[in-house]
Amino acid sequence: MTAFAKLKAALATAEGDLTSKRERIASIAADLAGLDLAGVDRSEIERRVDSAIADAARAGLPASGLAEPQEQAWRVHFNRFGSENPFQLFAVLAPDRLRAALLAGAPEGGISSGERAEKRGALETEQFELEVAEEVLIRSIESIGGAQVPRREDANPAIVVAPDAELEAS
């Protein structure tokens, strides 16, 4: 095999590796986007519902209207309050029943905030390592082949402009 043929084969292999890295980087980006859209787990839903009910119950019911000169004025105030603030009304009068009703329709599955953070960290670490390897490979292809290799539009600018020594240390 001639030197030129060896060089051509090496460049073809490097370009294949580059394509593979770019495909995985795109896959990680999609995984990260999906992670942002993934629903929360049951414990987080319960925490949110409990917090909302507690906040609404703390506000209490209005006592306005009780001291009105007309005997039935308080009913008008109470009915208006109930129609304008049904969540708060139920939070004060029947918090357990409100909680049960809300949680009965809650979706199952989801991901906890701890799992989300752990998965995000692992994906971002893998993405960073792949982007560094991609840039090192691009620079190698450019130095061997002499032609410019286009960067991805979403390439990390800090990696693209980093000195070779810094990339190799990563």
C-alpha positions as CSV (number, residue, x, y, z in Angstrom):
1,M,0.0,0.0,0.0
2,T,1.4,3.4,-1.0
3,A,1.8,6.2,1.5
4,F,-0.9,8.1,-0.3
5,A,-3.3,5.2,0.0
6,K,-2.4,4.9,3.7
7,L,-3.1,8.5,4.2
8,K,-6.4,8.3,2.4
9,A,-7.5,5.3,4.5
10,A,-6.5,7.1,7.7
11,L,-8.5,10.2,6.7
12,A,-11.5,8.0,5.8
13,T,-11.3,6.3,9.2
14,A,-11.0,9.7,11.0
15,E,-14.0,11.1,9.1
16,G,-16.0,8.0,10.1
17,D,-15.0,8.6,13.7
18,L,-16.0,12.2,13.4
19,T,-19.4,11.3,12.0
20,S,-19.9,8.8,14.8
21,K,-19.0,11.4,17.5
22,R,-21.3,14.0,15.9
23,E,-24.2,11.5,15.9
24,R,-23.7,10.7,19.5
25,I,-23.4,14.5,20.4
26,A,-26.7,15.0,18.6
27,S,-28.3,12.1,20.4
28,I,-27.1,13.5,23.8
29,A,-28.6,16.9,22.9
30,A,-31.9,15.2,22.2
31,D,-31.7,13.3,25.5
32,L,-31.0,16.5,27.4
33,A,-34.0,18.1,25.7
34,G,-36.1,15.1,26.6
35,L,-34.9,15.3,30.2
36,D,-36.1,18.9,30.4
37,L,-39.6,17.8,29.2
38,A,-39.9,14.7,31.4
39,G,-42.6,14.8,34.0
40,V,-41.9,14.9,37.7
41,D,-42.3,11.8,39.8
42,R,-45.1,11.1,42.3
43,S,-43.2,12.4,45.4
44,E,-42.6,15.8,43.6
45,I,-46.2,16.0,42.6
46,E,-47.3,15.3,46.2
47,R,-44.8,17.9,47.5
48,R,-46.2,20.5,45.1
49,V,-49.8,19.8,46.0
50,D,-49.1,19.8,49.8
51,S,-47.2,23.1,49.4
52,A,-50.0,24.7,47.4
53,I,-52.7,23.6,49.9
54,A,-50.7,24.8,52.9
55,D,-50.1,28.2,51.3
56,A,-53.7,28.6,50.5
57,A,-54.9,27.4,53.9
58,R,-52.5,29.8,55.6
59,A,-54.3,32.7,53.9
60,G,-57.5,31.5,55.6
61,L,-61.1,32.7,54.9
62,P,-62.1,36.3,54.8
63,A,-64.0,37.5,57.8
64,S,-65.3,40.5,55.9
65,G,-69.0,40.7,55.8
66,L,-69.6,39.3,59.3
67,A,-69.8,42.7,60.8
68,E,-72.0,44.2,58.1
69,P,-75.3,45.7,59.3
70,Q,-77.3,43.4,57.0
71,E,-77.6,40.0,58.5
72,Q,-77.0,38.1,55.2
73,A,-74.1,40.2,53.9
74,W,-71.5,37.7,55.1
75,R,-73.1,35.1,52.8
76,V,-72.6,37.3,49.8
77,H,-69.0,37.9,50.7
78,F,-68.4,34.2,51.4
79,N,-70.1,33.1,48.1
80,R,-68.1,35.7,46.1
81,F,-64.9,34.5,47.8
82,G,-65.8,30.8,47.1
83,S,-66.5,31.5,43.4
84,E,-63.3,33.6,43.0
85,N,-61.0,31.4,45.1
86,P,-62.3,27.8,45.1
87,F,-58.9,26.3,45.6
88,Q,-58.3,28.4,48.7
89,L,-61.9,27.6,50.0
90,F,-61.3,23.9,49.7
91,A,-57.8,24.2,51.1
92,V,-59.2,25.7,54.3
93,L,-62.4,23.7,54.7
94,A,-61.3,20.2,53.3
95,P,-57.6,20.0,52.7
96,D,-57.4,16.2,52.9
97,R,-60.2,15.8,50.4
98,L,-58.7,18.4,48.1
99,R,-55.3,16.6,48.2
100,A,-56.9,13.2,47.5
101,A,-58.9,14.7,44.5
102,L,-55.8,16.3,43.0
103,L,-53.6,13.3,43.5
104,A,-56.2,10.9,42.1
105,G,-55.7,12.4,38.7
106,A,-51.9,12.8,39.0
107,P,-49.8,11.0,36.3
108,E,-47.7,8.0,37.3
109,G,-44.0,7.7,36.4
110,G,-41.9,10.7,36.0
111,I,-38.4,11.4,37.3
112,S,-37.2,12.7,40.6
113,S,-35.2,15.9,40.8
114,G,-32.2,13.8,42.0
115,E,-32.4,11.4,39.1
116,R,-32.8,14.3,36.7
117,A,-29.7,16.0,38.1
118,E,-27.7,12.8,38.0
119,K,-28.7,12.0,34.4
120,R,-28.1,15.6,33.3
121,G,-24.6,15.6,34.9
122,A,-23.7,12.3,33.2
123,L,-25.0,13.4,29.8
124,E,-23.3,16.8,30.0
125,T,-20.0,15.2,31.0
126,E,-20.2,12.7,28.1
127,Q,-21.1,15.6,25.8
128,F,-18.1,17.6,26.9
129,E,-15.7,14.7,26.5
130,L,-17.1,13.9,23.0
131,E,-16.9,17.6,21.9
132,V,-13.3,17.7,23.0
133,A,-12.5,14.5,21.2
134,E,-14.3,15.8,18.2
135,E,-12.2,19.0,18.1
136,V,-9.0,17.1,18.6
137,L,-10.0,14.8,15.7
138,I,-10.9,17.8,13.5
139,R,-7.6,19.4,14.1
140,S,-5.8,16.1,13.3
141,I,-7.7,15.8,10.1
142,E,-6.9,19.4,9.2
143,S,-3.3,19.0,9.9
144,I,-3.0,15.7,7.9
145,G,-5.3,16.5,5.1
146,G,-4.7,20.2,4.8
147,A,-8.4,21.0,4.3
148,Q,-10.7,22.9,6.7
149,V,-13.3,20.7,8.4
150,P,-16.5,22.5,9.2
151,R,-17.6,22.7,12.8
152,R,-21.1,22.0,14.0
153,E,-23.3,25.1,14.4
154,D,-23.8,24.2,18.0
155,A,-20.1,23.5,18.7
156,N,-18.9,24.7,22.1
157,P,-17.0,27.9,21.3
158,A,-14.7,27.4,24.4
159,I,-13.6,24.1,23.0
160,V,-13.2,25.3,19.4
161,V,-10.8,28.1,20.5
162,A,-9.0,26.2,23.2
163,P,-5.3,25.6,22.7
164,D,-4.2,22.1,21.7
165,A,-2.4,21.5,25.0
166,E,-5.6,22.3,26.9
167,L,-7.7,19.9,24.8
168,E,-5.2,17.1,25.1
169,A,-5.2,17.6,28.9
170,S,-9.0,17.2,29.1
